[in-house]
């Protein structure tokens, strides 16, 4: 609703203020790196949100429980990203060649996004993440508001909300494998990497509401993300080989320009409804199928 758009606007405003603060205290280049990282992370987050939609639909999660799952999911993502960023920064200090590994990951992810056919969708019933969670988490048959545990026949058991949240947390680990190397491709400053991640993650709850209503037909967003990942991967390899260093401003222009073009084309040429499900469900299935 309107509240979600207002909340998202507030987070975007806070991000702009933080970026202005970076520019004032550290200079234009770190600020450009921050904004490039933020735009990249926000676009990659859309895939996470499509997964949220599919998981909530599959587990028939009521709105009040969705709010709880999003809160804990975002908090868990913040901790996970901090761990990934610190590990990546520590690895880079010891061996710069880690950037080459990151570049290969991005090139593979780009290829996977560009070649993934929409028809090749995986039933969530057969999804590896769901199977693992079901194996270790036994749940009650019904939800109990926003509680993760409830009493069933006098015994304390997990509710389906815990299972849904676990699937979301595990899927975020998979997505972090793409997103963290992507931002390290823009900057190797751990503070800039983490802050751009955090501002993108903190707006996820508001972005979820927007995506749930407005971005289901963003048919050109995935290809534009793939092109951006390809650009960053190639840029990293060229820099490591000493061929050319792409200026930060140029990187920001490419990232923002390609993603904006993807959104604009999606608005101008929206996806037509399909008979076997609406656009957001199809996109969600493709996203979670590509996560494993």
Secondary structure, DSSP 8 states (H G I E B T S, - for coil): -HHHHHHHHHHHHHHHHHHHHHHHHH-HHHHHHHHHHHHHHHHHHHHHHHHHHHHHHHTT--HHHHHHHHHHHHHHHHHHHHHHHHHHHHHHHH-TTHHHHHHHHHHHHHHHHHH--TT----GGG-HHHHHHHHH--B-SS--TT-SEEEETTEEEE-HHHHHHHHHHHHHHHHHHHHHHHHHTT---HHHHHHHHHHHHHTHHHHHHHHHHH-TT-TTHHHHHHHHHHHHHHHHHHHHTTS----HHHHHHHHHHHHHHHHHHHHHT----BTTB-HHHHHHHHHHHTT-
